[in-house]
Amino acid sequence: MRKIFLISFIFSLISISATYNTFGSDFDLIYRNEIKKSSIHTVQIFPTGWELAPPIIELEGDNQLLFSFDEIKENIQDYSYRIIHCDKNWYNSELSEFDFLDGFAENQITDYEHSFNTNVNYIHYSLKIPNNDISLKLSGNYVIEVFEDFDPEKVVIRQRFMVLDSKVEIKGIVKHPVSIEKRESHQEVDFSIFHPNFKIDNPQLDLNVILTQNNRLDGTEKRLKPIFIRKNELVFDYEDENIFPGGNEFRNFDLKSMRYQTRYIREITSENDTTSVILSPGNNRHFKQYIFEQDINGNYLVEVQERDIPETEADYAYITFTLPMDNDLKHGDLYVHGNFNNWQCNERNKMHYDFDRGAYISKIFLKQGYYNYQFALVDHKTKIPDTGYIEGNHWETENNYIIYVYYHDIALNYDMLIGYKTIKSTARF
């Protein structure tokens, strides 16, 4: 029998120290993706040229992150930004800015353009990181804060990103769970971390691994410690802790053109420079058989078919989502769920029950493009989005499992991001 190096008492000794976020409001401890101004929409951050990739770049690498957002207004607003270094749990790392960046602590956003030939007028702001004003010296978790009127207290956007200093190799597979009850509805992610050239003296204490499904960091992620420790290899081969509901393929709609109705779009109307799009009503897929449909795992692409520059030539529209249901739910709320809203569940994507129509309805203001989404239930007790309640769970579903490996640097007292890997659920036995 293999010797298991589980040191359970360590977990009881580990506590996460936290100080109040002096830059935020309402004493929020954790830095989350936030839009704090109703006129701001379509906040994006991704490696340049890779719109569907997670917001991560390599330390001292050649690539940059492209950060952008739109504001629905006529006049240009003075916006500035700053970068904050965080620990593995997205608390402020308390490092001095001199420790993690070169350049000015606060900088103005000077790259902006007015929308062109659109019904909805907006200003598109963009910024690349790193740039001539700022570069990053350490790996780990970061947050970009955007504030207005040169006042750091007037924060309008917070957006997470990561910097990788690759020290380890990750290999893994997705397989059927051992549990009979979960075998056809869930997916198990087994993997190993190899570190022949990086010394890890105490992996149970110094190493923290976060496993996500489709890069969701909304309470569904798993935080794992190695179950076996071998020479230069850390094994994560659990039977339950690394299991996810398989979910279902994402629903989608294509609004790259507003001139004709594509699949899943029932109606497009325009009145007084306002475009309204009604999607075909959704259906409860909980008890339906699995059907494969190509998707982009909950992401979205800003695109416009008849124009060349989607950043400033794509228009906005009100999209109506409908989910017929006999009664309103008493134990939770329904949301239209996807990366278009940073996987969050808030008033922007909440559904409301219409008793006359016998359906949940949500009207969301979105930019032209191609969108993936699902319907998620947020239970009043757990507060965690559950897509399986409406969408169902299937072993066959294609998902991306993304692994982040953090190592605590004792000397500088910060969490390095030393490993990153995407494992597709098609990588199976």
Secondary structure by P-SEA (a helix, b strand, c coil): ccccccaaaaaaabbbbbccccccccccccccccccccccccccccccccccccccccccccbbbbbcccccccccccccbbbbbbcccccccccccccccccccccccccccccccccbbbbbbbccccccccccccccbbbbbbbcccccccccbbbbbbcccccccccbbbbbbccccccccbbbbbbbbbbcccccccccccbbbbbbccccccccbbbbccccccccbbbccccccccccccccccccccccccccccccccccccccbbbbbcccccccccccbbbbbccccccccccccccccccccbbbbbbbbbbbcccccccccccccccccccccccbbbbbbccccbbbbbbbbccccbbbbbbbbbcccccccccccbbbbccbbbbbbbbbbbbccccccccccbbbbbbccccc
